[in-house]
Amino acid sequence: MELRQLEYFVAVVEEASFTRAAQRVHVAQPGVSAQIRRLERELGQELLDRSGRSVRLTEAGAAVLPHARAALAAVASARLAVDELTGLVRGRVAVGTVTSHDANLPALLAEFHEDHPGVEITLTEANSDQLVDGLRSGRLDAAIIALGAETPPDLGLHTIVDEEIAAAVSPGHDLARHTAIPLTELRDQPLISLPPGTGIRSHLDAACAAAGFVPRIAFEAGNPAVLGELAARGLGVAVLPVSLATTHPDLHALTITDPELRGCLALAWRAQGPISPAARTLIQRARQVFTTG
C-alpha cells in the first residue's frame, strides 16, 4: 500500500470523479485509475462504485476512507514537524484578496517568492464573504478582506486601512449642495453599491435596517472605481470609501452622518488550527509590510 494510492482514493471520493481527481493531483486519469485498482486488489475489496454517473463509495470504501485520511494527515503532520524543527520554508501558500485596494500585494508576493522560491503561491480574487469561507475551509491561508458589520470572531485580523464610507454624486445632483447628509436622506435615492458579500455593502445594509428602511440599489458592481464612474454620470448616489469619493475629479463627496459609516480592510487568517511554516512566514511578513492607513 502506497501513500499515493491513498491520496488518489481520497481525491476521487472528494471530487466524485476520476477526471476531476486526476486534475487535482496532476496525474493522467489512467494513472489514477490504475493505482486505485492496485489498492483494491491489495485489500481484496472494491472501494468505489463506478456504475453510476458519479463515483460513489462502496461499504468497504466507506470503512477505509477515514483511515486513508488519517494516514495522509499523519504524513503531513510529520513533514510539518520537520519543517518546524529545521526552519525550512516550503510547500504551498494560497492567498485571497478583494478587488481595488491600495495594499501592494504583488510586491509582497514577489519578495516572498524571491526569498522562498520553493514555495508555490496561488492568488484568488473574490468578495469578502467568499474569502472568509475559503479561510475557514482551509482552501486559503491568508486573505485581504473588507470587514463587514460583524467581525469574524474565528479569524486573526491585522488592520490595513480603516476609513470613512462616504456618499458621492455628480456635481449637478440635487444633493451636491450639501457636504454632509444623514443616512435617512438616502432612503429614496437610487444607490450605486458593491454587491452583497462585500464589506461596504454589509455596513450599508445593516445601517439602513437599523434606520428602518431597505436601500434602493439601482446599480451594483464589484469594482469601487466603476461605482464612481456611474455616479459621475448622474446615475445615482455611490457609496464608496472616502478616499475614492474625494479624489475622483467628477464626484462631489458627502459625509454620511447618523450614523457614521466606516470600512476596514484587513489581512485575515485562521486563528485556530494548523498552519504551515510557509503560510506563517508570509503572514508575519504581511503584518510588517501592511501598516494601518
PASEBA-1860 file (N, C-alpha, C; in nm, 3 decimals):
! residues 293
1> MELRQLEY> 0.085/-0.119/0.000/0.000/0.000/0.000/0.089/0.124/0.000 ~ 0.061/0.216/-0.093/0.143/0.336/-0.106/0.061/0.460/-0.073 ~ 0.130/0.563/-0.025/0.062/0.686/0.011/-0.010/0.748/-0.108 ~ 0.052/0.739/-0.227/-0.013/0.800/-0.343/-0.145/0.730/-0.375 ~ -0.153/0.599/-0.347/-0.280/0.530/-0.369/-0.388/0.585/-0.277 ~ -0.351/0.609/-0.152/-0.447/0.667/-0.058/-0.484/0.809/-0.099 ~ -0.385/0.884/-0.147/-0.410/1.021/-0.190/-0.507/1.023/-0.309 ~ -0.484/0.935/-0.405/-0.572/0.931/-0.522/-0.713/0.885/-0.482
9> FVAVVEEA> -0.721/0.788/-0.392/-0.850/0.738/-0.345/-0.930/0.850/-0.279 ~ -0.867/0.925/-0.189/-0.935/1.036/-0.121/-0.977/1.142/-0.222 ~ -0.891/1.171/-0.317/-0.923/1.273/-0.418/-1.045/1.233/-0.500 ~ -1.052/1.107/-0.542/-1.166/1.060/-0.620/-1.295/1.068/-0.538 ~ -1.287/1.029/-0.412/-1.405/1.036/-0.325/-1.453/1.181/-0.310 ~ -1.361/1.273/-0.284/-1.399/1.412/-0.259/-1.446/1.482/-0.387 ~ -1.392/1.442/-0.501/-1.432/1.504/-0.627/-1.548/1.429/-0.693 ~ -1.575/1.305/-0.648/-1.680/1.220/-0.707/-1.657/1.200/-0.856
17> SFTRAAQR> -1.530/1.202/-0.895/-1.498/1.190/-1.038/-1.350/1.156/-1.054 ~ -1.321/1.059/-1.139/-1.182/1.027/-1.168/-1.116/1.142/-1.246 ~ -1.191/1.203/-1.334/-1.136/1.311/-1.417/-1.094/1.430/-1.330 ~ -1.185/1.474/-1.244/-1.152/1.589/-1.158/-1.043/1.555/-1.058 ~ -1.045/1.431/-1.008/-0.939/1.388/-0.915/-0.803/1.390/-0.983 ~ -0.798/1.344/-1.108/-0.672/1.344/-1.182/-0.620/1.486/-1.201 ~ -0.710/1.579/-1.230/-0.670/1.719/-1.244/-0.618/1.773/-1.111 ~ -0.681/1.734/-1.003/-0.642/1.783/-0.872/-0.503/1.736/-0.830
25> VHVAQPGV> -0.470/1.609/-0.861/-0.340/1.554/-0.819/-0.236/1.564/-0.930 ~ -0.276/1.625/-1.045/-0.183/1.649/-1.156/-0.125/1.517/-1.211 ~ -0.213/1.419/-1.229/-0.174/1.290/-1.284/-0.277/1.253/-1.391 ~ -0.233/1.188/-1.497/-0.327/1.143/-1.601/-0.431/1.050/-1.540 ~ -0.554/1.056/-1.591/-0.662/0.976/-1.533/-0.634/0.826/-1.532 ~ -0.575/0.769/-1.638/-0.546/0.625/-1.632/-0.452/0.589/-1.517 ~ -0.360/0.680/-1.485/-0.269/0.654/-1.374/-0.341/0.649/-1.241 ~ -0.436/0.741/-1.223/-0.516/0.741/-1.100/-0.598/0.613/-1.091
33> SAQIRRLE> -0.663/0.575/-1.200/-0.746/0.454/-1.201/-0.663/0.329/-1.171 ~ -0.544/0.323/-1.231/-0.459/0.205/-1.212/-0.414/0.191/-1.067 ~ -0.377/0.302/-1.006/-0.330/0.295/-0.867/-0.442/0.256/-0.772 ~ -0.563/0.304/-0.797/-0.675/0.267/-0.710/-0.711/0.120/-0.730 ~ -0.700/0.071/-0.854/-0.723/-0.072/-0.878/-0.621/-0.156/-0.802 ~ -0.498/-0.112/-0.800/-0.394/-0.183/-0.724/-0.428/-0.185/-0.575 ~ -0.476/-0.072/-0.524/-0.515/-0.065/-0.383/-0.630/-0.161/-0.355 ~ -0.728/-0.165/-0.445/-0.842/-0.255/-0.426/-0.798/-0.402/-0.430
41> RELGQELL> -0.707/-0.436/-0.520/-0.659/-0.574/-0.526/-0.586/-0.611/-0.398 ~ -0.508/-0.517/-0.346/-0.434/-0.546/-0.223/-0.528/-0.567/-0.105 ~ -0.637/-0.488/-0.101/-0.733/-0.501/0.010/-0.836/-0.610/-0.016 ~ -0.845/-0.654/-0.140/-0.940/-0.761/-0.172/-1.083/-0.718/-0.179 ~ -1.108/-0.589/-0.191/-1.244/-0.537/-0.198/-1.248/-0.416/-0.292 ~ -1.360/-0.399/-0.360/-1.378/-0.276/-0.437/-1.414/-0.163/-0.341 ~ -1.346/-0.053/-0.358/-1.368/0.062/-0.270/-1.462/0.164/-0.331 ~ -1.475/0.161/-0.463/-1.555/0.261/-0.533/-1.657/0.193/-0.624
49> DRSGRSVR> -1.776/0.249/-0.626/-1.882/0.204/-0.717/-1.877/0.293/-0.840 ~ -1.837/0.237/-0.952/-1.819/0.313/-1.076/-1.938/0.299/-1.170 ~ -2.047/0.241/-1.127/-2.158/0.208/-1.217/-2.246/0.328/-1.250 ~ -2.249/0.429/-1.166/-2.335/0.545/-1.189/-2.265/0.656/-1.264 ~ -2.334/0.770/-1.274/-2.276/0.885/-1.343/-2.165/0.948/-1.261 ~ -2.174/0.933/-1.129/-2.068/0.981/-1.041/-2.014/0.864/-0.960 ~ -1.891/0.878/-0.916/-1.826/0.771/-0.840/-1.874/0.778/-0.695 ~ -1.908/0.660/-0.639/-1.955/0.655/-0.501/-1.877/0.551/-0.423
57> LTEAGAAV> -1.875/0.569/-0.293/-1.808/0.474/-0.205/-1.889/0.345/-0.192 ~ -1.819/0.233/-0.190/-1.881/0.107/-0.150/-1.878/0.101/0.003 ~ -1.936/-0.003/0.059/-1.931/-0.019/0.204/-1.787/-0.034/0.252 ~ -1.706/-0.108/0.176/-1.565/-0.124/0.212/-1.492/0.009/0.198 ~ -1.524/0.085/0.093/-1.460/0.215/0.074/-1.491/0.311/0.187 ~ -1.615/0.309/0.234/-1.653/0.395/0.346/-1.576/0.360/0.472 ~ -1.546/0.231/0.487/-1.469/0.188/0.605/-1.323/0.230/0.594 ~ -1.270/0.231/0.471/-1.129/0.264/0.450/-1.104/0.414/0.453
65> LPHARAAL> -1.202/0.494/0.410/-1.182/0.638/0.391/-1.125/0.710/0.514 ~ -1.182/0.695/0.634/-1.125/0.770/0.748/-0.981/0.730/0.778 ~ -0.946/0.604/0.754/-0.808/0.561/0.779/-0.714/0.620/0.673 ~ -0.762/0.631/0.549/-0.681/0.692/0.445/-0.655/0.839/0.476 ~ -0.759/0.907/0.518/-0.743/1.049/0.553/-0.650/1.066/0.673 ~ -0.663/0.977/0.771/-0.577/0.986/0.889/-0.431/0.962/0.852 ~ -0.407/0.866/0.762/-0.269/0.838/0.720/-0.209/0.957/0.647 ~ -0.285/1.020/0.559/-0.235/1.137/0.487/-0.212/1.254/0.582
73> AAVASARL> -0.301/1.270/0.679/-0.284/1.378/0.777/-0.161/1.354/0.863 ~ -0.136/1.228/0.897/-0.018/1.197/0.979/0.111/1.228/0.903 ~ 0.113/1.196/0.775/0.232/1.227/0.694/0.251/1.378/0.684 ~ 0.141/1.451/0.662/0.152/1.597/0.654/0.202/1.655/0.786 ~ 0.154/1.600/0.897/0.199/1.648/1.028/0.347/1.618/1.050 ~ 0.391/1.502/1.004/0.532/1.468/1.018/0.620/1.564/0.939 ~ 0.578/1.594/0.817/0.654/1.689/0.736/0.656/1.827/0.800 ~ 0.540/1.867/0.856/0.531/1.996/0.921/0.624/2.002/1.042
81> AVDELTGL> 0.630/1.892/1.120/0.717/1.888/1.237/0.863/1.903/1.197 ~ 0.903/1.838/1.088/1.041/1.850/1.041/1.068/1.992/0.993 ~ 0.972/2.050/0.922/0.988/2.188/0.875/1.003/2.284/0.993 ~ 0.922/2.263/1.095/0.931/2.348/1.214/1.068/2.335/1.280 ~ 1.118/2.213/1.285/1.246/2.187/1.351/1.362/2.249/1.275 ~ 1.361/2.238/1.144/1.473/2.286/1.064/1.458/2.430/1.019 ~ 1.337/2.486/1.035/1.314/2.621/0.987/1.296/2.629/0.838 ~ 1.278/2.515/0.772/1.264/2.513/0.628/1.126/2.566/0.589
89> VRGRVAVG> 1.125/2.655/0.491/1.000/2.709/0.441/0.979/2.655/0.301 ~ 0.875/2.575/0.284/0.845/2.517/0.154/0.697/2.487/0.150 ~ 0.654/2.431/0.041/0.514/2.390/0.032/0.433/2.484/-0.055 ~ 0.314/2.519/-0.006/0.219/2.597/-0.085/0.147/2.696/0.005 ~ 0.127/2.817/-0.046/0.051/2.918/0.026/-0.058/2.970/-0.067 ~ -0.182/2.963/-0.022/-0.296/3.011/-0.100/-0.344/3.143/-0.041 ~ -0.344/3.247/-0.122/-0.379/3.382/-0.078/-0.502/3.428/-0.153 ~ -0.588/3.503/-0.085/-0.706/3.561/-0.148/-0.707/3.711/-0.129
97> TVTSHDAN> -0.782/3.780/-0.213/-0.793/3.925/-0.198/-0.922/3.978/-0.259 ~ -0.973/4.086/-0.201/-1.081/4.160/-0.264/-1.021/4.247/-0.373 ~ -1.107/4.307/-0.454/-1.059/4.393/-0.562/-1.035/4.535/-0.514 ~ -0.955/4.608/-0.590/-0.943/4.754/-0.579/-0.907/4.802/-0.438 ~ -0.786/4.778/-0.399/-0.734/4.835/-0.274/-0.590/4.879/-0.299 ~ -0.537/4.955/-0.205/-0.404/5.013/-0.224/-0.293/4.930/-0.162 ~ -0.325/4.820/-0.096/-0.220/4.734/-0.039/-0.139/4.673/-0.152 ~ -0.008/4.686/-0.145/0.077/4.640/-0.256/0.102/4.490/-0.241
105> LPALLAEF> -0.001/4.413/-0.269/0.008/4.267/-0.258/0.105/4.207/-0.360 ~ 0.106/4.253/-0.485/0.203/4.196/-0.580/0.347/4.208/-0.534 ~ 0.383/4.322/-0.476/0.521/4.340/-0.428/0.551/4.244/-0.313 ~ 0.455/4.228/-0.222/0.474/4.136/-0.111/0.496/3.994/-0.160 ~ 0.413/3.948/-0.254/0.425/3.811/-0.304/0.554/3.793/-0.384 ~ 0.595/3.895/-0.459/0.718/3.884/-0.536/0.840/3.874/-0.446 ~ 0.843/3.954/-0.340/0.956/3.949/-0.247/0.959/3.817/-0.171 ~ 0.840/3.768/-0.134/0.833/3.640/-0.064/0.883/3.528/-0.154
113> HEDHPGVE> 0.842/3.531/-0.281/0.886/3.428/-0.376/1.037/3.435/-0.398 ~ 1.092/3.554/-0.400/1.237/3.567/-0.419/1.313/3.505/-0.302 ~ 1.262/3.523/-0.181/1.327/3.468/-0.062/1.300/3.320/-0.044 ~ 1.184/3.273/-0.093/1.144/3.133/-0.072/1.095/3.074/-0.204 ~ 1.185/3.053/-0.299/1.144/3.006/-0.432/1.082/2.866/-0.431 ~ 1.101/2.790/-0.323/1.045/2.656/-0.316/0.898/2.655/-0.279 ~ 0.841/2.769/-0.244/0.701/2.776/-0.203/0.615/2.812/-0.324 ~ 0.513/2.732/-0.350/0.416/2.763/-0.456/0.311/2.859/-0.400
121> ITLTEANS> 0.292/2.970/-0.468/0.197/3.072/-0.424/0.081/3.078/-0.524 ~ -0.041/3.075/-0.474/-0.158/3.095/-0.560/-0.236/3.215/-0.508 ~ -0.304/3.284/-0.599/-0.380/3.404/-0.563/-0.520/3.394/-0.620 ~ -0.621/3.420/-0.535/-0.762/3.414/-0.574/-0.827/3.548/-0.543 ~ -0.911/3.596/-0.635/-0.984/3.720/-0.614/-1.132/3.688/-0.597 ~ -1.194/3.742/-0.492/-1.336/3.714/-0.466/-1.388/3.821/-0.370 ~ -1.519/3.813/-0.338/-1.569/3.908/-0.239/-1.536/3.857/-0.098 ~ -1.558/3.942/0.000/-1.511/3.912/0.135/-1.577/3.787/0.195
129> DQLVDGLR> -1.707/3.770/0.173/-1.774/3.652/0.227/-1.714/3.524/0.172 ~ -1.685/3.522/0.043/-1.624/3.404/-0.020/-1.484/3.380/0.033 ~ -1.409/3.487/0.056/-1.273/3.472/0.108/-1.275/3.419/0.251 ~ -1.368/3.468/0.331/-1.380/3.418/0.470/-1.413/3.269/0.469 ~ -1.504/3.228/0.380/-1.536/3.086/0.368/-1.411/3.006/0.329 ~ -1.330/3.062/0.239/-1.208/2.994/0.197/-1.109/2.979/0.310 ~ -1.100/3.078/0.396/-1.010/3.069/0.512/-1.060/2.962/0.609 ~ -1.188/2.962/0.634/-1.243/2.867/0.731/-1.233/2.723/0.683
137> SGRLDAAI> -1.247/2.703/0.552/-1.242/2.568/0.498/-1.099/2.518/0.478 ~ -1.002/2.608/0.485/-0.864/2.569/0.462/-0.819/2.585/0.318 ~ -0.908/2.629/0.227/-0.868/2.650/0.089/-0.771/2.767/0.076 ~ -0.782/2.863/0.169/-0.694/2.979/0.171/-0.618/2.984/0.303 ~ -0.495/3.033/0.296/-0.414/3.050/0.417/-0.423/3.192/0.471 ~ -0.437/3.289/0.382/-0.446/3.429/0.422/-0.525/3.503/0.315 ~ -0.587/3.615/0.354/-0.666/3.691/0.257/-0.676/3.836/0.303 ~ -0.682/3.925/0.205/-0.714/4.065/0.232/-0.864/4.079/0.212
145> IALGAETP> -0.934/4.112/0.321/-1.080/4.119/0.317/-1.127/4.256/0.364 ~ -1.248/4.292/0.324/-1.314/4.411/0.378/-1.410/4.364/0.488 ~ -1.388/4.412/0.608/-1.470/4.367/0.720/-1.610/4.425/0.709 ~ -1.709/4.340/0.736/-1.848/4.383/0.732/-1.896/4.432/0.867 ~ -2.028/4.438/0.881/-2.086/4.487/1.005/-2.054/4.395/1.123 ~ -2.032/4.265/1.096/-1.996/4.170/1.201/-1.855/4.118/1.174 ~ -1.767/4.134/1.272/-1.629/4.090/1.258/-1.620/3.940/1.283 ~ -1.559/3.862/1.193/-1.548/3.716/1.215/-1.466/3.686/1.342
153> PDLGLHTI> -1.526/3.622/1.442/-1.455/3.600/1.568/-1.349/3.491/1.561 ~ -1.355/3.406/1.457/-1.265/3.292/1.449/-1.143/3.318/1.363 ~ -1.123/3.441/1.319/-1.010/3.474/1.233/-0.915/3.571/1.302 ~ -0.786/3.555/1.273/-0.689/3.655/1.312/-0.697/3.770/1.214 ~ -0.686/3.893/1.263/-0.704/4.011/1.178/-0.594/4.114/1.202 ~ -0.546/4.172/1.096/-0.450/4.283/1.103/-0.503/4.395/1.014 ~ -0.537/4.509/1.074/-0.597/4.619/1.000/-0.496/4.682/0.905 ~ -0.539/4.700/0.781/-0.457/4.768/0.680/-0.507/4.910/0.657
161> VDEEIAAA> -0.638/4.924/0.640/-0.700/5.055/0.619/-0.828/5.062/0.700 ~ -0.848/5.174/0.768/-0.971/5.200/0.840/-1.015/5.341/0.800 ~ -1.122/5.351/0.722/-1.161/5.483/0.672/-1.313/5.497/0.665 ~ -1.354/5.620/0.651/-1.495/5.655/0.642/-1.554/5.603/0.512 ~ -1.680/5.560/0.518/-1.758/5.529/0.399/-1.843/5.651/0.367 ~ -1.831/5.701/0.246/-1.898/5.825/0.208/-1.996/5.800/0.094 ~ -2.081/5.899/0.071/-2.165/5.901/-0.048/-2.101/5.994/-0.149 ~ -2.130/5.972/-0.277/-2.072/6.056/-0.381/-2.172/6.073/-0.494
169> VSPGHDLA> -2.183/6.196/-0.544/-2.277/6.228/-0.651/-2.208/6.313/-0.756 ~ -2.270/6.327/-0.870/-2.218/6.417/-0.972/-2.239/6.562/-0.926 ~ -2.159/6.655/-0.976/-2.173/6.796/-0.933/-2.311/6.854/-0.961 ~ -2.384/6.800/-1.059/-2.515/6.853/-1.090/-2.629/6.788/-1.013 ~ -2.599/6.694/-0.926/-2.702/6.623/-0.848/-2.762/6.716/-0.742 ~ -2.889/6.694/-0.708/-2.956/6.777/-0.606/-2.882/6.776/-0.473 ~ -2.820/6.663/-0.438/-2.751/6.654/-0.309/-2.616/6.723/-0.309 ~ -2.570/6.767/-0.426/-2.436/6.826/-0.435/-2.425/6.960/-0.363
177> RHTAIPLT> -2.538/7.016/-0.322/-2.532/7.142/-0.247/-2.497/7.119/-0.100 ~ -2.494/6.991/-0.059/-2.460/6.957/0.079/-2.317/6.904/0.087 ~ -2.262/6.910/0.207/-2.134/6.845/0.234/-2.152/6.723/0.324 ~ -2.266/6.716/0.391/-2.296/6.602/0.478/-2.446/6.578/0.477 ~ -2.484/6.450/0.487/-2.626/6.415/0.490/-2.646/6.303/0.591 ~ -2.763/6.300/0.658/-2.794/6.184/0.742/-2.822/6.063/0.655 ~ -2.802/5.946/0.710/-2.825/5.823/0.635/-2.967/5.817/0.580 ~ -3.065/5.866/0.656/-3.205/5.858/0.612/-3.230/5.938/0.484
185> ELRDQPLI> -3.140/6.030/0.450/-3.154/6.107/0.326/-3.139/6.017/0.203 ~ -3.079/5.900/0.225/-3.058/5.807/0.114/-3.176/5.712/0.094 ~ -3.279/5.725/0.177/-3.391/5.630/0.175/-3.452/5.615/0.035 ~ -3.477/5.724/-0.031/-3.546/5.718/-0.161/-3.453/5.744/-0.278 ~ -3.324/5.747/-0.254/-3.228/5.773/-0.360/-3.189/5.643/-0.431 ~ -3.172/5.646/-0.564/-3.114/5.528/-0.631/-2.967/5.517/-0.595 ~ -2.929/5.408/-0.533/-2.794/5.391/-0.482/-2.710/5.305/-0.575 ~ -2.582/5.333/-0.577/-2.484/5.259/-0.657/-2.388/5.196/-0.558
193> SLPPGTGI> -2.385/5.064/-0.553/-2.317/4.997/-0.441/-2.244/4.872/-0.487 ~ -2.151/4.831/-0.403/-2.090/4.699/-0.419/-2.196/4.592/-0.392 ~ -2.178/4.471/-0.442/-2.279/4.366/-0.425/-2.280/4.308/-0.285 ~ -2.385/4.231/-0.251/-2.386/4.161/-0.122/-2.263/4.071/-0.110 ~ -2.216/4.054/0.014/-2.096/3.975/0.038/-1.971/4.059/0.052 ~ -1.984/4.190/0.026/-1.871/4.282/0.041/-1.883/4.360/0.170 ~ -1.771/4.414/0.217/-1.771/4.483/0.345/-1.856/4.608/0.347 ~ -1.838/4.695/0.247/-1.914/4.820/0.244/-2.064/4.792/0.233
201> RSHLDAAC> -2.101/4.695/0.151/-2.244/4.664/0.137/-2.301/4.613/0.269 ~ -2.223/4.534/0.341/-2.268/4.484/0.470/-2.296/4.599/0.567 ~ -2.205/4.698/0.571/-2.226/4.814/0.658/-2.349/4.893/0.615 ~ -2.364/4.913/0.484/-2.478/4.989/0.433/-2.609/4.919/0.467 ~ -2.619/4.790/0.438/-2.743/4.717/0.464/-2.778/4.717/0.613 ~ -2.676/4.696/0.699/-2.701/4.691/0.843/-2.746/4.827/0.895 ~ -2.683/4.935/0.848/-2.720/5.069/0.895/-2.860/5.107/0.848 ~ -2.892/5.074/0.723/-3.026/5.105/0.673/-3.133/5.025/0.747
209> AAAGFVPR> -3.105/4.898/0.775/-3.200/4.816/0.851/-3.225/4.875/0.989 ~ -3.117/4.922/1.054/-3.132/4.983/1.187/-3.212/5.112/1.179 ~ -3.204/5.181/1.062/-3.279/5.307/1.045/-3.421/5.281/0.996 ~ -3.457/5.156/0.969/-3.593/5.122/0.934/-3.627/5.124/0.786 ~ -3.527/5.111/0.699/-3.559/5.105/0.557/-3.461/5.015/0.484 ~ -3.503/4.973/0.365/-3.419/4.891/0.279/-3.360/4.980/0.171 ~ -3.229/4.978/0.150/-3.170/5.066/0.050/-3.219/5.032/-0.090 ~ -3.240/5.133/-0.170/-3.286/5.116/-0.307/-3.163/5.107/-0.399
217> IAFEAGNP> -3.120/4.987/-0.426/-2.998/4.966/-0.505/-3.033/4.966/-0.653 ~ -2.982/5.066/-0.723/-3.009/5.078/-0.867/-2.902/5.010/-0.950 ~ -2.776/5.017/-0.904/-2.664/4.958/-0.977/-2.571/4.889/-0.879 ~ -2.518/4.776/-0.921/-2.417/4.704/-0.844/-2.297/4.676/-0.933 ~ -2.178/4.686/-0.876/-2.056/4.650/-0.947/-1.953/4.608/-0.843 ~ -1.865/4.517/-0.882/-1.765/4.467/-0.788/-1.643/4.554/-0.774 ~ -1.628/4.654/-0.859/-1.512/4.742/-0.855/-1.556/4.881/-0.810 ~ -1.505/4.932/-0.697/-1.547/5.064/-0.649/-1.526/5.175/-0.751
225> AVLGELAA> -1.421/5.163/-0.834/-1.397/5.267/-0.935/-1.512/5.275/-1.034 ~ -1.572/5.160/-1.067/-1.687/5.159/-1.158/-1.806/5.229/-1.092 ~ -1.824/5.210/-0.963/-1.932/5.278/-0.892/-1.916/5.429/-0.905 ~ -1.793/5.476/-0.889/-1.767/5.619/-0.901/-1.798/5.671/-1.039 ~ -1.765/5.596/-1.143/-1.793/5.639/-1.279/-1.943/5.647/-1.304 ~ -2.018/5.551/-1.252/-2.163/5.554/-1.270/-2.224/5.676/-1.202 ~ -2.179/5.707/-1.081/-2.230/5.824/-1.010/-2.190/5.953/-1.081 ~ -2.069/5.958/-1.133/-2.022/6.078/-1.203/-2.107/6.108/-1.325
233> RGLGVAVL> -2.170/6.006/-1.382/-2.256/6.024/-1.498/-2.403/6.048/-1.460 ~ -2.426/6.073/-1.331/-2.558/6.113/-1.287/-2.658/6.001/-1.268 ~ -2.609/5.878/-1.250/-2.700/5.764/-1.241/-2.744/5.731/-1.099 ~ -2.699/5.807/-1.001/-2.740/5.782/-0.864/-2.635/5.825/-0.765 ~ -2.652/5.777/-0.641/-2.560/5.809/-0.532/-2.472/5.687/-0.507 ~ -2.343/5.704/-0.523/-2.250/5.593/-0.499/-2.211/5.591/-0.352 ~ -2.196/5.470/-0.299/-2.149/5.452/-0.161/-2.009/5.393/-0.172 ~ -1.909/5.472/-0.129/-1.769/5.444/-0.160/-1.678/5.470/-0.041
241> PVSLATTH> -1.556/5.417/-0.043/-1.456/5.461/0.053/-1.431/5.611/0.032 ~ -1.414/5.684/0.140/-1.399/5.830/0.128/-1.278/5.868/0.045 ~ -1.173/5.785/0.047/-1.054/5.817/-0.032/-1.085/5.822/-0.180 ~ -1.174/5.737/-0.227/-1.212/5.737/-0.367/-1.312/5.848/-0.397 ~ -1.405/5.869/-0.306/-1.508/5.972/-0.327/-1.447/6.111/-0.336 ~ -1.342/6.137/-0.258/-1.284/6.272/-0.253/-1.177/6.295/-0.358 ~ -1.125/6.191/-0.421/-1.018/6.210/-0.520/-1.067/6.201/-0.663 ~ -1.189/6.154/-0.684/-1.243/6.145/-0.820/-1.275/6.287/-0.869
249> PDLHALTI> -1.223/6.328/-0.983/-1.240/6.468/-1.027/-1.384/6.505/-1.061 ~ -1.470/6.407/-1.090/-1.607/6.436/-1.132/-1.710/6.396/-1.028 ~ -1.668/6.384/-0.903/-1.760/6.349/-0.796/-1.760/6.453/-0.685 ~ -1.875/6.469/-0.624/-1.889/6.553/-0.505/-1.911/6.459/-0.386 ~ -1.821/6.461/-0.290/-1.827/6.370/-0.176/-1.918/6.425/-0.068 ~ -1.991/6.335/-0.004/-2.082/6.369/0.105/-2.052/6.281/0.226 ~ -2.032/6.344/0.340/-2.016/6.269/0.464/-2.152/6.215/0.507 ~ -2.156/6.086/0.540/-2.280/6.025/0.590/-2.280/6.032/0.742
257> TDPELRGC> -2.386/6.087/0.797/-2.396/6.100/0.943/-2.520/6.025/0.993 ~ -2.523/6.008/1.124/-2.639/5.949/1.194/-2.684/5.816/1.133 ~ -2.601/5.710/1.129/-2.468/5.704/1.190/-2.356/5.725/1.086 ~ -2.237/5.749/1.138/-2.119/5.749/1.052/-2.089/5.604/1.014 ~ -2.053/5.584/0.890/-2.016/5.450/0.844/-1.866/5.444/0.821 ~ -1.805/5.335/0.865/-1.662/5.318/0.844/-1.636/5.179/0.786 ~ -1.538/5.172/0.698/-1.497/5.046/0.639/-1.356/5.011/0.679 ~ -1.330/4.884/0.692/-1.199/4.838/0.736/-1.149/4.730/0.642
265> LALAWRAQ> -1.030/4.750/0.588/-0.961/4.650/0.507/-0.860/4.581/0.598 ~ -0.858/4.448/0.597/-0.773/4.376/0.691/-0.712/4.253/0.627 ~ -0.595/4.218/0.676/-0.535/4.088/0.646/-0.597/3.989/0.744 ~ -0.644/3.875/0.692/-0.711/3.775/0.776/-0.648/3.638/0.758 ~ -0.652/3.559/0.865/-0.602/3.422/0.861/-0.673/3.341/0.968 ~ -0.664/3.208/0.960/-0.727/3.123/1.061/-0.658/3.143/1.195 ~ -0.737/3.171/1.298/-0.678/3.191/1.430/-0.653/3.060/1.502 ~ -0.722/2.954/1.460/-0.707/2.824/1.525/-0.679/2.718/1.419
273> GPISPAAR> -0.620/2.609/1.462/-0.589/2.500/1.370/-0.448/2.510/1.316 ~ -0.402/2.406/1.249/-0.265/2.403/1.199/-0.244/2.503/1.087 ~ -0.124/2.556/1.080/-0.087/2.648/0.973/0.056/2.616/0.934 ~ 0.084/2.610/0.807/0.216/2.569/0.761/0.320/2.677/0.791 ~ 0.447/2.638/0.803/0.553/2.738/0.822/0.556/2.841/0.711 ~ 0.530/2.798/0.587/0.532/2.891/0.475/0.422/2.996/0.491 ~ 0.301/2.952/0.526/0.191/3.046/0.545/0.219/3.139/0.663 ~ 0.274/3.082/0.771/0.303/3.164/0.888/0.407/3.272/0.854
281> TLIQRARQ> 0.507/3.234/0.776/0.611/3.329/0.738/0.553/3.441/0.652 ~ 0.466/3.405/0.558/0.405/3.507/0.472/0.317/3.601/0.554 ~ 0.238/3.547/0.645/0.151/3.630/0.729/0.233/3.726/0.814 ~ 0.341/3.675/0.873/0.426/3.762/0.954/0.484/3.876/0.872 ~ 0.527/3.844/0.750/0.583/3.949/0.664/0.475/4.049/0.625 ~ 0.356/3.999/0.591/0.248/4.089/0.552/0.210/4.184/0.665 ~ 0.210/4.135/0.787/0.176/4.222/0.901/0.279/4.331/0.921 ~ 0.403/4.303/0.885/0.508/4.405/0.893/0.496/4.507/0.779
289> VFTTG> 0.459/4.458/0.661/0.455/4.544/0.542/0.328/4.630/0.539 ~ 0.214/4.570/0.574/0.088/4.641/0.564/0.060/4.714/0.695 ~ 0.087/4.841/0.696/0.061/4.923/0.814/-0.073/4.994/0.799 ~ -0.136/5.024/0.911/-0.269/5.086/0.909/-0.263/5.222/0.842 ~ -0.357/5.243/0.749/-0.365/5.369/0.680/-0.497/5.439/0.708
END
